[in-house]
């Protein structure tokens, strides 16, 4: 019998090393600084989802969002590569009715599958976005440079919906509570 408590790699992959070098460069430019993070609006009306239109990710976000609040509108824009995702982020800012929040989402994957989320062009688009960006790339253990650059990181696409969309019932209850307080104060 063989019992294993832990397995560790003996070398860092080339992709991980490139990401580490890029991280150090972008950290010096302030990409990951809390001072550059935008707050999510409390009551968004429209959420832009940048995710593969063939995957289940955007279905999960919309399903979770609709359970929380059926008043939110969604726009879904597909993604193929980092350049396409970057152009979708820039494009959203020029829409006649831009989203209040952008969710950049992808399910988990191998290190190679997540490399587009470490591309400098995408990171620049996230950093320069006037719309708050929530990164929901991979699963809990996957961390990309897009996660660190975004205004908010969600550990999963479903959590992104929960972070962005207030529960309608809670909002309604708070309004009723505030109305009672106003009536009592009068």
C-alpha atoms as one frame of an Amber mdcrd trajectory, in Angstrom:
protein
   0.000   0.000   0.000   1.041   3.545  -0.694  -0.327   6.432   1.353   0.164
   9.971   0.054  -0.382  13.039   2.213   0.793  15.645  -0.253   2.142  15.957
  -3.788   4.081  19.036  -4.834   5.573  20.071  -8.134   9.312  20.296  -8.468
   9.261  23.109 -11.001   7.122  26.041 -11.979   5.532  25.876 -15.410   6.559
  28.368 -18.059   3.035  29.836 -18.050   3.102  30.335 -14.290   6.484  32.021
 -14.510   5.276  34.398 -17.264   2.210  35.249 -15.167   4.431  35.936 -12.136
   6.617  38.345 -14.137   3.553  40.116 -15.567   2.059  40.293 -12.061   5.153
  42.100 -10.776   5.048  44.588 -13.678   1.349  45.331 -13.255   1.614  45.560
  -9.483   4.133  48.393  -9.919   1.604  50.172 -12.175  -1.108  49.877  -9.508
  -3.389  47.439 -11.327  -4.152  45.476  -8.160  -4.377  48.426  -5.770  -7.614
  48.778  -3.790  -7.461  52.500  -4.628  -8.335  51.693  -8.255 -11.289  49.418
  -7.475 -14.780  50.671  -8.339 -17.719  49.897  -6.049 -20.570  47.812  -7.378
 -23.847  49.719  -7.625 -26.405  48.721  -4.978 -29.281  48.546  -7.443 -28.043
  47.592 -10.912 -30.579  47.583 -13.728 -28.485  45.829 -16.354 -25.662  43.301
 -16.067 -23.289  42.561 -18.937 -21.962  39.000 -19.010 -18.819  38.286 -20.985
 -18.679  34.509 -21.272 -18.718  31.778 -23.857 -22.178  31.589 -25.353 -21.810
  27.812 -25.627 -20.987  27.185 -21.963 -23.205  26.817 -18.929 -21.617  29.786
 -17.137 -23.973  32.496 -18.350 -26.968  30.223 -17.726 -25.830  29.845 -14.093
 -25.446  33.603 -13.651 -28.839  34.439 -15.162 -30.617  31.619 -13.290 -29.149
  32.758  -9.968 -29.863  36.389 -10.819 -33.496  35.750 -11.712 -34.042  33.835
  -8.462 -32.676  36.831  -6.549 -34.335  39.611  -8.533 -36.366  39.310 -11.731
 -36.064  43.043 -12.484 -32.488  42.889 -13.833 -31.779  42.934 -17.575 -28.834
  41.004 -19.028 -26.676  41.302 -22.092 -24.504  38.324 -22.989 -21.422  38.771
 -25.116 -19.378  35.778 -26.208 -15.674  35.343 -25.587 -13.112  33.440 -27.534
  -9.737  34.889 -26.672  -8.314  37.638 -24.536  -8.414  40.170 -27.393 -12.100
  39.451 -27.953 -12.878  39.767 -24.249 -10.941  43.042 -24.078 -12.872  44.438
 -27.036 -16.169  43.353 -25.409 -15.278  45.263 -22.238 -14.412  48.371 -24.268
 -17.501  47.946 -26.430 -19.807  47.791 -23.389 -18.685  51.262 -22.342 -19.778
  52.764 -25.666 -23.266  51.209 -25.722 -26.184  53.636 -25.744 -27.411  51.938
 -22.553 -24.266  50.479 -20.978 -24.476  47.804 -18.293 -24.084  48.869 -14.670
 -21.733  45.938 -14.009 -19.708  43.604 -16.232 -19.194  39.993 -15.190 -16.226
  38.310 -16.858 -16.926  34.613 -16.395 -15.591  31.194 -17.270 -15.875  27.791
 -15.641 -12.741  26.112 -14.369 -10.121  24.592 -16.554  -6.548  23.576 -16.956
  -3.762  26.142 -16.656  -3.694  26.464 -20.455  -7.453  27.156 -20.601  -7.133
  30.043 -18.148  -4.164  31.753 -19.852  -6.316  34.257 -21.793  -7.208  35.706
 -18.369  -3.524  36.519 -17.802  -3.139  38.428 -21.077  -1.994  42.032 -20.769
  -4.532  43.352 -23.321  -7.437  41.974 -21.296  -5.921  43.244 -18.044  -5.570
  46.744 -19.506  -9.218  46.715 -20.629 -10.354  45.674 -17.146  -8.129  48.275
 -15.470  -9.323  51.082 -17.776 -13.026  50.163 -17.671 -15.360  52.847 -16.362
 -17.883  50.082 -15.601 -17.143  47.943 -12.526 -15.834  44.510 -13.551 -16.445
  41.336 -11.551 -14.123  38.478 -12.427 -15.635  35.026 -12.006 -13.025  32.905
 -13.724 -12.618  29.279 -12.832 -13.411  27.827  -9.474 -12.425  28.681  -5.940
  -8.783  27.600  -6.301  -8.171  29.157  -9.729  -6.737  32.686  -9.495  -5.844
  34.638 -12.622  -4.421  38.118 -13.099  -7.880  39.134 -14.352  -9.220  38.216
 -10.892  -6.656  40.482  -9.268  -7.195  43.357 -11.720 -11.005  43.303 -11.573
 -12.880  45.483  -9.116 -14.328  42.401  -7.422 -13.359  38.726  -7.599 -16.020
  36.055  -7.280 -14.892  32.507  -6.602 -17.482  31.118  -9.036 -19.836  32.535
 -11.684 -22.801  31.790  -9.405 -21.201  33.796  -6.603 -20.739  36.678  -9.077
 -24.507  36.818  -9.563 -25.033  36.751  -5.809 -22.561  39.622  -5.317 -24.041
  41.787  -8.066 -27.763  41.268  -7.756 -29.634  42.261  -4.596 -32.475  40.011
  -3.514 -35.668  41.753  -4.538 -37.550  40.595  -1.433 -34.846  42.013   0.873
 -34.947  45.351  -0.940 -38.742  45.480  -0.701 -38.636  44.637   3.009 -36.065
  47.393   3.617 -38.259  49.914   1.784 -41.267  48.950   3.938 -39.134  49.208
   7.102 -37.904  52.674   6.089 -41.448  53.809   5.287 -42.566  52.735   8.773
 -39.667  54.643  10.322 -40.623  57.748   8.315 -44.250  57.427   9.412 -43.213
  56.999  13.066 -40.967  60.064  12.861 -43.721  62.245  11.443
